[in-house]
């Protein structure tokens, strides 16, 4: 089991490393993990895609969202190029990892 959290105080390099581990399904030592949990405090905003070998299995909102577009963007992060059909929101994205 792997877990981590991100907030605005983390440096960009730290965020990228955490996202790389999460999306790749590995821990800091490079060992394969089967379950991972990533908590975020408004860090994974518009334009951030989480791509990797393991990808994202679920998205949970622990507070309210301001708009339907914000909800769609967050849910899209749960889709990868590994066989899932990604919904189209009309926006492009940057790869954070």
N, C-alpha and C positions, 0 to 999 in steps of 0.2 A: 504494500500500500504506500502510495506516494501522496504527499499533500504539501501545498504551499499557498501563500496569499500575496497579493500585490496591492499597493496603494500608490498615491502620488509621490510619496517620499522615496520610493525605490528609484535608483538610477536606471536609465534606459538600458544599459548593458545588463543589469540584474534582471530587468523585465524580460529581455530577449532570452536570457539563459533559462529562466523559469518557464517561459512559453515553449522553448525548444524541448526541454525535458518533458513537459506535460504532453505536448502534441506527439512527441516521439515515443512516449511510453517507457521512458528510462529515468533512472535516478541520477544524482550528481556523480556517482561512481561509474555510470554507464551500464548499470544492470537493468534488465528488462523488468518492468512492473506491470501487473495485470489490472490494478485499479488505481485511479488517480483522482484527486479532488483539488480543484483550484478555486479559491475565493478571490474576489476582486472588488475593490471599493472605487468604482467609477474610473478605472484605468483602461478597461478594454472598450473604448468608445468607437466612434465611427472611423472606418478605414483600417481597422485591425482584423486580419484574418488569421485564424489558428489552423495551420495546416501541418500535417505530419503523418507518420505511419499509423499511429493509434487513433488520432483524431479526437473528436468530442462526442460523447454518447448522450449527454443531456445538458440542458440549460435550466437553471432555477433562478427566479427573481425573488429576492427577499425583501424588496421594497417596491413601491409603485414606480411606474415608468411614465414619462411625460407625453409620449406620442406613440402612435401605432408604428410609425417608421422606425423609432428607436427599438421597439420590441422586435420587429422583423429583422433588423440588423443584428441584434443579439442572437436571435435564433439561428440565423444563417451561419454563425460561427460554429454551430454543431454539425455542419455538413463539410465533408472533405471530398477530394477527387477520387477517393477509394470506393467507388461504386454507388454512392448516394447521389440522387438527383438534387442538385442545389436549387432552391427557389430563387427567382430573379426579382431583385428589388429595384433594379435600374441603376444602382451605384457601383462604382469600382471600389477596389480595396487595396490596401498596402499589406504586405506580408510582414508581420512583427517578429518573425523568428528567424 
